[in-house]
Amino acid sequence: MRALHTALLTGPYDWDPALLPQGEFDSRLAAVRRVMVEHGAAALLVHGITTEHGALAYLTGFTPKLGPAYALIPRSGPVRLLPSGSGTMLPSARRLTWVEDLQPYSDIATPLGAFLADLAPGGDIRLGLWGEAAMTQRGYDAVMTAVVPHATLLPMDAPLDALRRRKSQVERDLLRRAAAIGRQAAAEFACKTAAGSGARTASLAAEAMAYDAGAQDFRMLASARDSGPPVPFDTPEDRSADPLLAEVAVRFAGYWAESLVTVTSRSGPALADACAGLAAMLREVKPGTTGGALARAAASELRTCSAYAPTIAALGNGIGLSLEEAPILSADSPFQIEEDGVYVLRSGAVSASGEVAAVSAMVAVGAGGAELLDT
């Protein structure tokens, strides 16, 4: 559905123990170390970059501002954090994390090689790697330069991402707050466009509201033509559309929320069917529900409309420290909704006259069903 990106991070990113207490990180670290033992990893290297650092933030709270950052996690003992840069940035880096051992680097091969040499002077150990998907080829090659003399690299994204998908109560509370900010911003956008503002003007108003409410980051897509798909603002034109589809994403305390809304002056069947389809999905969702079951639930509410292809292909996904987390749900995907997961669910419809509507909801899924977060 999206290509939501910004060049720079915005807003306060300092670690706030009132929002994410030390005990939360202690629990995560203990769970990660249990997985390391299960897979025979003597240590774990965690990678993050500015645009994708969910794994790194999960364990350390750290948000890379200048370049790739890494955490070194032994099976026991202190965590070491390696932010890119020089020692002059240490004071600002320390405010971003609970980790006390911070060692800035310019070439990751040097500190990683020293760490592995101390850990296993004789070599022949397994080093887990988390966050590999976001690594550049140059970064991966530098890591391998350090690893080869001492260890075998063990990709661990799959088992460790599974931990991230199960949200704690602390995380659900933060996601609920993020969702509330997102809904406020989406409502402001809808109000401004309904009153006659162009999409750019309305987006700026929504952005200001989101930051006033505590958002760290704000991203938005909007239709460039009537019933068009949400796209980036790539021209200075203050365009208008009716129906107008918009996708709003905000981040609060590191956690993302997303809203898909439709603004139209016509009360047509597309919006009614899209809303009815979303309500049907919310009634259906529970642990074990598949994307196919959700798609069938939404389709059962289509009266005179057809399904909107983008929301069938991307009818849901996990969300949290990353804007898009697994599983990615579609009509034909084999993935299932998991207990303790938080998801964005989307529903869309196209009328016989070609009008399009799409809506979404964020839900936290428990054993008994789903809790709507963005009310």
N, C-alpha and C positions, 0 to 999 in steps of 0.2 A: 504493500500500500504506500510506502513512504520512502523518502530520502531526506530525513530530517537531520541536518548537520549545522554546526556553527564553527567559526574559526577559533574563537576564544571562549574559555569558560567565564561565566559571569556570576557574581554574587559571592557571599561568604562561604568558604569551604573549610574553615578551621574545625577541628574535632571538638564537638560539644558533648561532654559526658552526660549532660542532662538529657540529650536526645538519644545517644548511643553509649550506654554505660560500659565501663571496663568489663563488667561481668558478661556482657553480650559477646565481646571479642574473645574472652576466655573460653566461653562455651564453643564458639566457632573453631578456635584453634584446637581445642581438645578433640572435636569431631573430625577435623581435617587430619590430625595426627593418627587417629584410629584408622582412617582410610589408608594413610601412608603405610602403616604396619600391615594392613590386610594385603596391600599390593607389593610389599617388600621394598619400599622406597626408604633409603637411609636419610634422605633430605628432600626438600621440595623447593623448586624455584618458581616463584609466582611473578607473572609479567603483566604490566598494564601500560597503556598509552593514554593520551589526552582524550581521545574519542571513545575508547573502550577499556575501562579499568575496573569492571565489576568484580573480578576475582581478587584483585589487589585491594580494592576498597573493602571487600567482605572480610578480609583478614586483618587489615591494618588501618582502614579508614582513610588511607592516603589517596589523594587525587593528583596525578602527574600534571604539572603545569607547563613544563619546558620540553620534555622529551620522555622517552621510555623510563619506567622505574621498575625495580625488581625487589622482591622480598625473598630472603633466604630463611627457610624453615627447617631446622634440624628436628629429629624425633623428640628431643628434649632440650631444654635450655632456651636462652633468649632468641627472639626473632631479630634479624638484621634487615634493615631497609636501605636500599641503594637507589637514591634519586639521582637523575642525571644532572650534571652541573658541577659547580665548584663549591668550596667551603663557604663562600660568601652568602650562599642561599640557605645555609643550615637554619638560621633563626626562623625564617618563614616556613621552611619545611617542617620544623618541629611542631609548629602549631597545627599541622594537618593530621597528626597521627598520635596514637598512644605509644608507639614503638620508641624506645629510648636509644637504641643503637642505630644511628643514621650515619652512613658513609657515602658521600657523593662520589660519583664515578664519571670518567670520560670514556673509558673502554671497558665494557662489562666483562670481557675476558680476564682482565687483571684481578678484580676482587673475587670473581667467581672461581677462578683457578686457585687462588690462595685459600679460599674457603674449603674447596674440595681436597686440596693437598693436606690441610689440617685435619679434615674429617676422616680421610682414608689415605694415609701415606702410601699404602700398598696398592691403591687403586681397586678396581673391580667391585664397585658399589652401583646401586641404581639411584639415579637422581630423577625424581618426579618433576614434570613441567606442567604448570597450570597457566592458561592464558595464551597458548600457542597460536590460536586462530588469529589473534590481532598482531602477531609479530611480523615485522618486515623480513625479507630474505637476508638483508644485511645484519639485522639483529640476531636472527637465528644462526647465521654463520658464525658470528662472534661468540655466541653461547657454545656452539659445538667446538670451537677452537679450545675453549677452556675445559669442556666436558671430556673430550676424547681421551686425554692421558689418564684420567682418573675414574671415569664412571661410564655407565650406559644410561642414555636418556630414556625416560619412561613417560610417554604422554599420559596425562591424568585428567584431561578436561572432562571426560564423560563421568567418571565417578564423583569428582569434586563439584561439577556443575549440579549434580543431583542434590548435593547438600544445599546449594544456593536456592534451589527451587522450592524448598520447604521453608516457608517464612515463619519466623518466631512471632510472638505477640508484639514485641518491640517493633519489628519490621512492619507488621500489619498496621500498627498505629501510625507509623510514619507514612506508609502508603495511603492510609485514609486521609491524612492531612494533605499529602500531595494531591490526591484526587479532588479534595475540596477546593484547593487553589485552582486546579485545572478546570473544574466546573465553573467557578467564578469567572475565570478568564474567558471560557467559551460563551458564557451567558453575556458577558460584556461585549464580546465580538458580535454575537447575534443581535443584541440590542442596538449597537451602533449601525450595523448593516441594515437592519429592519427600518431604522430611522433615516436611511438614505446615504450613509457614509460609504465610501469605497472600501474595498477589502484591505488595502494598505493602511488607511486611516484607522479602520476598525481594529486591525491587528496591533497597531501601535498602542491603542487604548487598552486592549486586552493585555499586552505585554506590561504596560505600566501598572495595571491592577495586579498582575501576577507578582511582580517584584515588590510592590507595596505589601502584599500578603506574605512575603517571605521566600518566594521562589529563588533558586540559585540560577536556573537556566530556563529559557523559554524558546520554543521552536514552533513554527506554524507553516501550514500549507493551506491554500485556498483555490477554489475554482477560478480559472481564467476566462471561462465562458459559461453560459447557462447550462446547468447539469454537467459541467465538466468535472473531471477528477481533481482532487486536491493536488496542487503543484507548487513549487517554490515561487517566491516573489523574485523573479529574475529581471524585471524591468521596473522603472520608477512609476509606471502607470498605476493610478489608483482605480483599479478595474472594479466593475460591478457585474454580478451575475444573479440570476434567479431561475431556478433554484441554485443556491450556492452551497457547495460542500466544503467543509473546513476540518482540518486535523490539527489539534492543539496538543502540545506536549510540554509539561513543566517538570522541573526537578526540585525536590525539597529534601534537605538533609541527605543528599545523595540518591534519593529514591524517585523514580519516574512515575508520572501518571500521564495517561493519554485520553483524549476525548475526540470523537468523531461526531460532528453535528451537521445538520442541514438547516439552512435559513431560506425560507420561501414565503412569498406573499400569497401563494395559492395553496389552499387546503385540498391537495389532490390525493389520489389513491397511493402514490408511491411512498409518501411519508407515513401514511397510515399503515401500509403493509410492512414497511421497514420497522416501525415501532412495535407492531404486533409480532413480527418475527423475532425481534430482540427479546420481547417478553416471553415468548415460547422457549427461546434458548435458555433464559434464566430459570425457567421452570425445570428444564431438562438437566442442567449442569449439576454434576456431583462427581465424586471420585470414580474413575473408570469410564466416564462418558467419552466417546470418541468424537472427532471432528465430523464424521459422517452423521452421527446421531444429532449433533447440533444443527448441521445443514438441513437435515430432514425436518427438524422441528421448525426452523425458520421457514422452509418451503411450504409447510402445512398452512401457514398463515397468508400465503399469496393468493389474493382473490382475483384481481384482474391484471396483476403485474407479473413480471418475470424477475428472477433473481439477478442482482447486480454482480457481475462477474468478479470484480476485485474483492468483494467481501466473501465470495465463495472460495476464492483462492487463498485469502488471508482472513479467515473468519475469527481467528483468535490466536493469541500467543501469551506466553508468560511475560511478566514485567516486574521490575524491581530495581536493583542497582544498574541494570542495563535496560535500555528502552525496549529492546526485543530479546526475550529469553526463550529458551525451549520450554515446552514443545511448541512448534509452529503448527497450528491447527488449520486444516483445510477439509473440503468435502471428502477427499479420498486419502487423507493421511491416516496412518495406523496409530498415531500417538493418542494417549489418553490423558484426561484431566487427572491431576494428582491431588491427594489430600494435603492440605496446608500450602497449596500453591495459590498464587495471585495471578489473575488473567485479565486481559482485555478481550471482550467479545464484540463482534461487529455484525451488523445486519444491514442489507441494502436491497432496494427494489427499483425496478424500471417500469414505468407505466406504458400503456399502449401508444401514447403520444410522444414517448421518449424522455419524459421527465424522470430524473434520478433523485433518490434520497438514500442517505446512509446515516446510521446512528451507532453508538457503542455504549458499553458499560464496563466498569471494572469490578471484579468480584474476587473475594477471598473464599476459597473452597474448603469446607470442613467435612467431617464424617457425615453430617446430616444434610449437606447441601451447600448453597452459596449465600454469602453475605454481600450485599451491594455496597461498594465502598464510595461511589461517587454520587450519592444522593444530594 
